[in-house]
Amino acid sequence: MRQSPQRRISLVAKDARHILHPWADLTSLGRQNSLVISEADGIRVTDSQGKTYLDGIGGMWCITVGYRHRDLIAAMRAQAETMVYFTPFGNVTSEPASQLASLLSELSPGDLNRVHFTTCGSTAVESAVRIAHYYFSCRGQRQKRHVLAQTNAYHGSTYLAASLSGKAVDRTHFHYEGGWVHHLESPAFDPDNSTVSAAERLDHLIAGMERAIARIGPEQIACFVAEPILASGGVLIPPPGYHQAALDLCRQHDILYISDEVVSAFGRLGHFFASETRFGIVPDLLVTAKGITSGYQPLGAVLLSDRIADALVEAADPAKPVLSNGFTYSGHPVACATAIANIAVMQREKICEHVRDVGPYFLERLRGLRNWSIVAAVRGDHLMACVECHVPGETGPTPRNQALARAVDAYCARSGLLVRPYENLCILSPALIIVKEEIDQIVAILDDALARAERDLWAGAF
Ligand code: PMP
C-alpha cells in the first residue's frame, strides 16, 4: 500500500531515531534513510512510495514459494485460531510439531529421524553443538569439546554461533570463544580462477584438516561444523568430494559432523536437503531454518541421526537425565503449521524439480556478465549465486571494490532489482518460483548496472 509522504517520513524518522538494526552501519546510526518495504507478492516487493522491485535475495535466502502464498497464510491463520501456543518443554507437544517432525524425518537423508526444534538458524547451530558436547560428556568423554569450523563460514549471531563463524571482520570488538573453536582453511575452490586442479585443492584441504585433528588431538574434538556451500561468506563452493572426505575423517576420529543447511535446504540447491542428494553424505546432525517455512515464520531445527539419538538415550545420566536445551518458542505451533503447508506446496508445485530446471539457466545467464572488466567472478549453484566486483587488478573486499559493488547495488535498486550488498559481492538468491523471463529481467538489470558502474570507474568515481 502506497503511504502518504508524511506517513513515510514519520516512519523513516522513527526508524532512524529508535531502531538499532541487525548488522547496522554505526557511522550512519540516527541518520539512516531506511527503505520501507510495505507489500510483497510472488517474487516482488513494493516500498512505501509504491515502487516495486524484483526481490533478488528472497528476503534473506529464505523466501522460497514466494510471498503471499495463500496456503501458507491460511495455515498460519488456522493454527493461530486453533491453538496459538503452549510450552514445548518436556513431554508436551502440539499437533503441528509432531506432524512436522515426522515429515522432516521422511524427507531428510539417511537415518536423521529425530528433530530438536529451535527458533532460528543461530539457535539451531548452538543447539547442535551443545548436543554434541552433551553426547560426549554422557559417554564419559568430557574432554571431547573442541569444535572445528571453516574460515569464511557463517553460522549465526548468537555468541557461540558467531564464534564458529569464520570472518575476521565480524569478530573485531567482540570476545570470542578462542580456546576450543578452531577454524580450518576456507574450502573455496573456483575452477575459473584457480591455478590448481580440483583434486589438488581437495588433497590440500583434507591434509590441512588431518593436521588440525592431529595437532588438537582427536580425543579432544567433539564436532566439525560445515556449510555445504558457504553462503554468506560469498557463495564459496568446495571442490567435489570435500564433504565426503571430511566426513570420512570425522568418522575415523569419532568427531560428529554437523551440516549447516540453514540456506541450502528446502530447495535452494534443487533438493529438500543438499547433504545426501547433492553432496553424497549423511551427517550426524543437520541444522536447518529459513526455507523450512519459506521465511513466513521464524523456525529452526536440528535433525539427529538415530545413531546419535539412541546413544544419547543409552548414555543418559540417571542422576541428571534432562537435556537442558530449548527455547520458549522452540517449534512454535504456528511456525510448524506453516512449515507443513510449505512442504505440501513444495511437493504439489514441484519446486525442487523447477529449481533443477531453472538453476542451470540462472547461472549460465549470470556467467555472461563476466565480460565486464569489473566482474572478478560469478559463482553459484542452482538458485544461490554471487557476482564479485573488483577494480581490475585489486582483489578482495578492499574499500574501492566495496564502493564499486555498492554502486552496482544502487543502480540495480534504481532499476527495480534488490540484490544483497555484502562487501564487494552482489548476492542473489531469488524465490524458487522464479521463471526464466524473470531471470532474464534480473540479468538485464545487472548488466546495465555493471555497465554504469564500469563507466563511473573509468570516469574516476572510485
Ligand atoms: N547458518 C547459515 C548458513 C546462515 O546463512 C545463517 C543466516 N544467514 C545462519 C546460520 C543463522 O540463521 P539465523 O539468522 O536464522 O539465526
Boltz pocket constraint, residues with backbone or C-beta under 6 A from the ligand:
constraints:
  - pocket:
      binder: B
      contacts: [[A, 60], [A, 120], [A, 121], [A, 122], [A, 123], [A, 125], [A, 154], [A, 155], [A, 156], [A, 157], [A, 227], [A, 231], [A, 232], [A, 260], [A, 261], [A, 262], [A, 263], [A, 289], [A, 290]]
      max_distance: 6.0
